[in-house]
Every structure is written in C-alpha cells, then in structure tokens.
Amino acid sequence: MSATLINGVLAWVLPNGTFYLAGGDNSNCTVSVCPVELSVYGYRPSLAASGALMALYSICMIIQTVLGFRYKTWWFMSCMIAGCVDEILGYAGRIMYWQNPWGPSGFILQIVMITIGPVFFSGAIYVLLSQIVDYISPKHSRFASKWYIWTFIPFDIVSLVLQAIGGAMSSTSHGSSNAGVQIALAGLSIQVITLVVFVVLVVDYLVRSRQVWTQLQLPTSFKIFCGGLALATILILIRCAYRIFELSEGYSQTSTALRNEPLFIGLESVMVILAAYCLIAAHPGPVFKRDGLPPIESSQLDQEK
C-alpha cells in the first residue's frame, strides 16, 4: 500500500491496484481503508475536547442570554450568542470531521465557524470602551465615546467578512485555494491590528483620566469588569496571532502547525473559551446598569451631602 498522485490528486493505492482518492470533489477515502495522515489535518480531532467545548459554549450562551435580558444589553448579548453558536457549530464540524476526515461537510463547518467565532466576541468588547469613557470621565477622552463604536465595529465587520470568505474558499477547495488562505489571513491581520489599536486607546484613556479614577472609590464590580475585559482581549489576541502562524503555511501536508492538534487546542480552543467566560465577568450590566451612577457623580453626590 502506498500514497501516490493520480491526475494531481493524492490517492491511497492498495496492493491489488484499487485506489482511493484522498482529495478533490470525488474523494472516497474512509478511515477504514486510508491512513488519516492523508487528510488535510492529518489527525482525527479529539471527541472529548470537541464535546466539552460544545457544552461549555452552551452554558456560556445560556448565561449571556439570562444576563442580556436582565440588563437589556442587546448588542453585547447578540454578539456573545452569535459567537457561542458559531463555536458550537464549529466543534460539531470537528466531530463530523472525526467521523470522516475526507468528508466536505465537517471540514467546511469547522473551518468557517471556528475561524469567525471570535470576531463576534471582539465586537462585544469594542462597544465597552465607549461605556467606560462615559462611566469614568468623557472629557478626558480624545474622541466622543460614540466614535469608538463607529470606528471599531466597521473594521470588525470587514474582518468577519474576509475571514468568512477566506474560510469558505479554503473549505470548498479542500484547503487547496491559496487565495482563500490569503483572504483569511488578511481578515485575521485586520482583527489583530484592530485589537492592538483598541488596547492602545484603552491605555491612552487610562493615562489621560488617571487623575479622575485614582481619586475615586471604584466599585468592586467595575474592577472585576476591567479585569475580565483585559484578559479576554489578551486571550483573543493570542489566538489570532496563532491562527496567522497556522495559516502562514497554508493547508498543506507539510504544515507542522496545521497538523498539530495539541497546539490547536491550547492556542485556539482554550484561548477562545477562556475569553468567552472572561466576558461573563466583564458583562456591562452589573456595572453600567440604569439605576447606577458613574463613580465621579456618586463622589460628587456624597460631597454635597
């Protein structure tokens, strides 16, 4: 038995001359006759990891739905639910890929959904900067708070579209589309740049407003919120950097990053699920609820009393 190319398509040839195609639209390899090393990823995804992640995202989605309706944070809730649904479908695709590493459905589903899922989490993060500005001290911001939303969200949408298109092109071509890889890389790069600019502006605002927040007794809920937001942003940045590294070699059988499942679980799966749960801690509802006053106003009110 040996692997060979037939009309440019990788195939597995049995001693009796029977061959099975391991790529292309007419692929007929199965795990019972072809070695999994001939598949795009070169391994069968962990069922335990995929199942656990689907369960964790389902729990996260339920929590975000409850909090969203309680505090009427519709944008944040919508972004989080969309991200969780994408991730659940993506890991369902990995289970399908485990069943048949040469089947197009599982490959398509996990490539597209897992790729674009964190974009929705980023969208949830971006709107929080404007709320922080309004909460602490709007006059210390370089821009009106609304411009943070109108600047970051369009770039997030562009990143989402490019990653979706690139993922779709790669999946429908069984990973052979170099254009699809480059488009997905462009989307990921835009996401990284946008997140880095977001971090820079957050730090800039913290420096400019330090005379305000250092003199205030900030509530514990706000400190937890900021910690969760910061950690979620860092985790998503790590994940995006990893995906750029992973895709830099394309969907080739010589790509060591692409065919390394522990690396994928550690720098994709773990990073994103932790970010999703950090955004539960960073939920805007308990901090920016309607009946609460910004700390600067509360401080002034105490002084007047």
Secondary structure by P-SEA (a helix, b strand, c coil): cbbbbcccbbbbbccccbbbbcccccccccccccccccccccccccaaaaaaaaaaaaaaaaaaaaaaaaccaaaaaaaaaaaaaaaaaaaaaaaaaaaccccaaaaaaaaccccccaaaaaaaaaaaaaaaaaacccccccccaaaaaaccaaaaaaaaaaaaaaaaaaaaaccccaaaaaaaaaaaaaaaaaaaaaaaaaaaaaaaaaaaaaaccccaaaaaaaaaaaaaaaaaaaaaaaaaaaacccccccccccccaaaaaaccaaaaaaaaaaaaaaccccccccccccaaaaaaaaaac
